[in-house]
Amino acid sequence: MFRLLLLSCCFVAAVVGDITGTDPAPGSCICLDATGVNVRDSACGDVIGSANPPQCYKAVGQNVECTLDGILYEFHAVEFGATTGWMAGIYLVMGSDSQCAGGGGPGVCSEVEQVSRAQWGARPPAWAIDPLPSKPVGMGFTHHTVTAFCYTYDECVAQMISIQNYHIDSNGWPDIGYNWLVGEDGRAYEGRGWDKIGAHTYGYNDVAVAVSVIGDFTSRVPNAAAQSALVNIFNCAIQQGILASNYEMFGHRDGGCTACPGDQLYALIRTWPQYSFRDIVNYCVEGLLED
């Protein structure tokens, strides 16, 4: 039976699940069962984001009762990107392990075919690029290239060469801006590589990595092969110690005045467990800059 419940910031949601009174084990999967649920920095604390179905998060194994606006809630702690988030149990249900695996699991690098710079014929950098100052980083940005799509190895190699040439010769950068790119052939193509400061998301280049999907995803989502490659190459970065296992995924538009990574791809990643609804500083600059 559906119940209408009022959240503390004037939000109404239809709720069918409730884990209040339970003690989810650390690492178990907790899923949203209401839309627009506030995520807080502590039980009854400040709001740091929001979450919606079908998002799921791994439980930390802590729950605390507290009173908010005169109502007693039991808050449960979850891995919310790079931090711990707290949500009221009345808006949550238990999920399966598989629901917390996509988009944020530990990953195995062998699950995605990787094409090295040498294999696709990359130019050497115009000058030396500094390594990331600290690893693992806690943020991963998703982009799209707004170029032609590529469905075969040869097509994707041609796009990689074209993108690198544009970034070096037109933008004046030392190399292609993204750390990695993926094509709709299902392969991941090495850009600058994981251990280099990128030129992808102004203000975040030295504290994040970025993967760009080759093509324009304003009107459609990438095909299944590209989606799988995108998930797996981020997961590979976790395995290699570049990206924190509880990293926050963002779209480029979350940190800049841009439509990137396209409306449809952006809507897709917002359903993945690792996507973070936390508000971050949005730098409005023209183009992607070396910063």
C-alpha positions in Angstrom: 0.0 0.0 0.0 1.4 3.4 -1.0 1.8 6.1 1.7 2.3 9.8 1.0 5.2 11.1 3.2 6.5 14.6 3.6 10.3 15.2 3.6 11.8 18.0 5.5 12.3 20.3 2.6 8.7 20.5 1.3 9.0 17.4 -0.8 6.3 14.7 -1.2 7.1 11.2 -2.3 5.2 7.9 -2.7 6.9 5.3 -0.6 6.6 1.5 -0.7 9.7 0.4 1.2 11.2 1.0 4.6 14.3 -0.4 6.2 13.7 1.4 9.5 14.4 -1.1 12.3 16.9 -3.1 10.3 20.7 -3.3 10.5 22.1 -3.6 7.0 25.5 -5.1 7.0 28.5 -3.0 5.8 28.8 -3.4 2.1 25.2 -4.5 1.6 23.2 -2.7 -1.1 20.6 -0.1 -0.2 18.3 1.4 -2.9 16.1 4.4 -3.2 12.4 3.9 -3.1 11.3 7.5 -3.3 12.3 10.4 -5.5 14.3 13.5 -4.4 15.4 12.0 -1.1 17.8 14.3 0.8 21.3 13.0 1.5 22.8 14.6 4.7 26.3 14.8 6.1 25.1 13.2 9.4 21.9 11.9 10.8 19.5 15.0 10.7 22.5 17.0 9.5 23.0 19.4 6.6 21.8 18.4 3.1 24.8 17.5 0.8 22.8 16.1 -2.1 19.8 14.2 -3.2 19.1 10.7 -4.6 16.4 9.1 -6.7 15.4 5.6 -7.9 17.0 3.5 -9.4 20.1 4.6 -7.5 21.6 2.2 -5.0 24.5 2.6 -2.5 26.6 0.4 -0.3 25.8 0.5 3.4 28.4 1.7 5.9 26.8 -0.3 8.6 25.6 2.5 10.8 22.2 3.8 11.7 21.1 6.6 14.1 17.7 7.8 15.3 17.1 11.5 15.5 14.2 14.0 15.3 13.8 16.3 12.3 11.1 18.9 12.1 9.3 17.1 15.0 9.4 13.7 13.3 11.5 10.7 14.5 13.6 9.1 11.7 16.1 6.4 11.6 19.0 7.5 9.3 21.3 5.0 7.6 24.8 5.7 6.4 25.9 4.9 2.9 29.0 5.4 0.7 28.0 8.5 -1.1 30.7 9.2 -3.6 33.9 10.1 -1.8 32.1 10.8 1.5 29.5 9.2 3.8 25.9 10.2 3.3 22.9 9.7 5.5 19.4 9.0 4.4 16.1 8.3 6.3 15.4 4.5 6.3 11.7 5.1 5.5 12.7 6.0 1.9 15.0 3.1 1.4 14.8 -0.6 0.5 17.4 -3.4 0.4 18.8 -4.2 -3.0 20.8 -7.0 -4.5 24.6 -7.0 -4.8 24.3 -6.6 -8.6 22.4 -3.3 -8.1 25.4 -1.8 -6.4 27.9 -3.3 -8.9 27.3 -1.4 -12.1 29.1 1.9 -12.6 31.0 1.7 -9.3 32.3 -1.8 -8.6 36.0 -2.6 -8.2 36.3 -3.8 -11.8 38.9 -5.9 -13.6 40.9 -4.2 -16.3 40.7 -7.2 -18.5 37.0 -6.7 -18.9 37.6 -3.9 -21.4 39.8 -4.0 -24.4 42.3 -1.1 -24.1 44.1 0.5 -27.1 47.4 2.1 -26.1 48.7 5.4 -27.5 51.2 3.5 -29.6 48.5 1.3 -31.0 46.4 4.1 -32.3 49.3 6.2 -33.4 49.4 9.1 -31.0 51.7 12.0 -31.4 54.1 12.6 -28.5 53.1 15.4 -26.2 54.2 18.8 -27.3 55.8 19.3 -23.9 56.0 17.4 -20.6 52.7 17.0 -18.7 52.8 16.9 -14.9 51.5 13.8 -13.1 48.5 13.9 -10.9 49.7 15.4 -7.6 47.9 12.9 -5.4 46.2 9.5 -6.0 43.7 8.1 -5.8 41.5 11.0 -6.8 37.9 11.1 -5.7 36.2 12.4 -8.8 35.6 11.0 -12.3 34.1 13.2 -15.1 32.2 11.9 -18.1 32.3 13.8 -21.4 31.4 13.4 -25.0 33.6 14.6 -27.9 30.8 16.1 -30.1 32.5 14.5 -33.1 31.4 11.8 -35.5 30.4 8.5 -34.0 32.8 5.5 -34.4 31.6 1.9 -34.6 34.8 0.1 -35.7 38.4 0.1 -34.7 39.5 2.0 -37.8 36.8 4.6 -37.3 37.7 5.1 -33.7 41.4 5.4 -34.4 40.7 8.0 -37.0 38.7 10.0 -34.5 41.4 9.7 -31.8 44.0 11.1 -34.3 41.6 13.9 -35.3 40.8 14.8 -31.7 44.4 14.8 -30.6 45.4 17.0 -33.6 42.6 19.5 -32.8 43.6 19.7 -29.1 47.3 20.2 -29.9 47.1 22.3 -33.0 43.9 24.4 -32.4 43.6 24.5 -28.7 47.3 24.9 -28.1 47.4 22.1 -25.5 50.4 19.7 -25.1 48.2 16.6 -25.8 44.7 15.2 -26.1 42.7 16.6 -23.2 41.0 13.4 -21.8 42.6 10.7 -19.8 40.8 8.0 -21.7 38.1 7.8 -24.4 35.7 5.0 -25.4 34.1 4.2 -28.7 30.9 2.5 -29.8 33.2 -0.4 -30.9 33.4 -1.2 -27.2 37.1 -0.4 -26.8 38.8 2.1 -24.5 41.4 4.3 -26.1 44.3 5.8 -24.0 44.3 9.6 -24.1 46.9 11.2 -21.8 46.7 8.1 -19.6 45.6 7.9 -16.1 48.6 9.4 -14.3 48.6 12.7 -16.1 46.9 16.0 -15.3 44.2 16.4 -18.0 42.6 19.3 -19.8 39.0 18.3 -19.5 37.2 20.0 -16.7 38.4 23.5 -15.7 39.0 23.7 -12.0 39.2 19.9 -11.5 42.0 18.8 -13.9 44.4 18.0 -11.1 42.0 16.4 -8.7 40.0 14.3 -11.1 40.2 12.0 -14.2 37.9 12.1 -17.2 36.7 9.7 -19.8 35.0 10.9 -23.0 32.7 8.9 -25.2 33.4 9.5 -28.9 30.3 11.0 -30.6 27.5 13.4 -29.8 25.0 12.1 -27.2 22.6 15.0 -27.1 19.8 13.0 -28.7 20.6 9.4 -27.9 22.6 7.3 -25.4 25.8 5.5 -26.4 25.2 1.9 -27.5 25.6 -1.0 -25.0 29.2 -1.6 -26.0 30.3 2.0 -25.3 28.3 2.0 -22.0 30.1 -1.2 -20.9 33.5 0.2 -21.9 32.8 3.4 -20.0 31.9 1.6 -16.8 34.8 -0.8 -17.1 37.5 1.7 -17.8 36.5 3.8 -14.7 36.5 0.5 -12.7 39.9 -0.3 -14.1 41.1 3.1 -12.8 40.0 1.9 -9.4 41.9 -1.3 -9.7 45.0 0.6 -10.7 44.8 2.9 -7.7 44.1 6.0 -9.7 40.5 6.4 -8.7 39.1 5.9 -5.2 36.7 3.0 -4.9 34.0 5.3 -3.5 34.7 8.1 -6.1 32.0 10.5 -7.2 31.0 10.5 -10.8 30.0 13.7 -12.5 29.1 14.9 -15.9 31.2 17.7 -17.4 28.2 20.1 -17.1 28.2 19.6 -13.3 31.5 21.5 -13.1 31.2 23.9 -16.1 28.8 25.9 -18.3 28.4 23.3 -21.0 25.9 20.8 -22.3 28.5 18.1 -22.2 28.2 15.1 -22.0 25.0 15.5 -23.9 21.4 15.3 -22.5 21.0 11.6 -23.1 24.3 10.5 -21.8 24.0 12.8 -18.8 20.6 11.4 -18.0 22.1 7.9 -18.2 25.0 8.4 -15.8 22.7 10.0 -13.3 21.1 6.5 -12.8 24.4 4.9 -12.0 25.3 4.2 -8.3 28.6 6.2 -8.5 27.0 9.4 -9.8 27.0 12.1 -7.2 24.2 14.7 -6.8 26.4 16.8 -4.6 26.6 20.4 -5.8 30.2 21.3 -6.9 31.7 24.6 -8.0 30.6 25.3 -11.6 33.3 27.2 -13.4 32.0 29.2 -16.3 34.8 29.6 -18.8 35.0 29.5 -22.5 36.3 26.1 -23.7 38.3 23.6 -21.8 41.4 25.2 -20.4 44.7 24.0 -19.1 44.6 25.1 -15.5 
